[in-house]
Amino acid sequence: MAQDDRRYFEEIEVGEEYLSPGRTVTETDIVVFAGLSGDYNVLHTDAEFMKTSIFGERIAHGLLGLAIQSGLLTRGMRPYATLAFLGLRWKFKGPIKIGDTIRVRAKVIEKRETSKKNRGIVTLQRQVLNQQDEVVQEGETDVMVERRGS
């Protein structure tokens, strides 16, 4: 993608909303994430044990859902001229199970300038929804975005 395709701080409006396409979470996703993260908790890796749990089956790592939503959101919007991901306030509200199709709904809720005139901060409210439109994760993220002509 050419840098000209990115959206700069001045072009982003409070109230803008985005909806990503869906993505189905697979057993392979969970196995690969367990290997990558080193998190082999029985919630994610022991099918027999999880049959007797409150979930009835294995569930995806919460952080896997968080990572997937980050990628999904970029498919639902024209990318910002992002300089840095600054932080998040996040809640894990329900399980993501093998075979669930998740998507992200996001809204720009705040923009603020910084002391440096070449950048600003954009706050996005995000919700991860499953195929039944249940919110399984939600929170706010802050990104530093380049200002045009800087």
N, C-alpha and C positions, 0 to 999 in steps of 0.2 A: 504494500500500500504506500502510495506517495504521501509525504508529510503534509502536502496541501489538503489531503482528504480528512485530516484530523480537525476536531473542533476545539477552538481556543476558548479561554475563560470568558471573554466578552460575548461569545456566541451561545453560551449555555444559559438557559432561563430557569429560574425557580418555578417549579410546577410541572416541568417537562416529565412525561412518563414514558417508560419503555416496557416492552414485554418480549422476552426472549422466546425462541423456539424451544421445543421440548427435547429432552434427552433421557433415554432409558438407562437406568443404572443396572449393571450386570454383575454376575458373580465374578467375572474376570476383573472388573473394576475394583472390587473389594479385595480380591486376592493380591492384585498388583499393589494396591495402596498399603495393604498390610506389610508386604515385603519392603516397599519403599520407606514406610514410616517406622517399621519395627513393632507396630502395634498388632499383636496377635491375640488380643483379648477374645475370650470365648464368645462374646456378643457377635463377633464378626467371623469367627473361624470354626465353631463347633456346632454343626447342624443338629446333631442328636441332642445335645444339651439345650439348645435354643428351642427345641420343640416343646419343652416344658416351661419355658419362660413366659413372661407377660406378652412378649411379642409373637411367640409361636414359631419363629424362624429367625435366621440370621438377619442382622441389620447392617447397613453401611456405617462406616465411621462418620461421626459428625463432621470431622475435619475434611473428609472426602466430599461430603455434600457442600461444605463451604468452598472448597476448591473448584468443584464443578460449577457452582453458581457464578463464580468469578469469570470463568470462561464463557458460560452461557450468556451472561449479560453483554459481553462484547459482540455476540452474534445478534443481539436485539437492538443495537444502537450504532450510530456512527461514532467511532472512537474519539475520545478526547485527546488533546495534546498533553498527555499525562507525564508529569515529571517524577512523581513518587506516590506510593500508597502510604498514607500516614497512620491509619489506624481504623479500628472497628469496635463497635459495641454490638454483641451478637448473642442471640438466644437460640437454643436447640429445643424446639417445641414438640417434635414428634419424630418417629422413626422414618428412615428411608429404607425401604426393603428392596431386595433383589426383584427386578421387574418393574419397579416404580418409574414412572416418567415424570421428571421434574422440569420446571421452568422457573424463570425469575421475573418478578414484577418489581420495577424500580421507579423511584420518583426523586427528582432533585428537590431537596427541602431547604437548602441553604447555600448561599455563595458569600464568600468574604474575601476581601483583599488582604494581602499580607504587607509587612513593612518593606518587602522587596517588590518593586513595581513590575517585575517581569513574571510574576506568578500570582495565583489566587488559590483558594481552597473551596472545593465543591463537596457538599455532603449529600449523599444518596441514602434514601430509605429503601431497603431491599426486603423482599419476601420470596422465599423458596416455596413453591406450591407443588403438590403432587397431582396425580391425574384426577383426584376427586376434589381439586381446588382447596385442599386442606393446607394450611400454613405449617410447614415442618421446620422451617428455620426463618429467622428474621433479624434485622438489625439495621444499623447505620454504618456507613463507611465514609471516610474522608480521603480525598485525593487532591494532590497538588497539581494544578493545571497551568500550563504555560499561557502567558498573555501574548496576544498578537504583537508583532513588531519588536519583540524583546530580544 
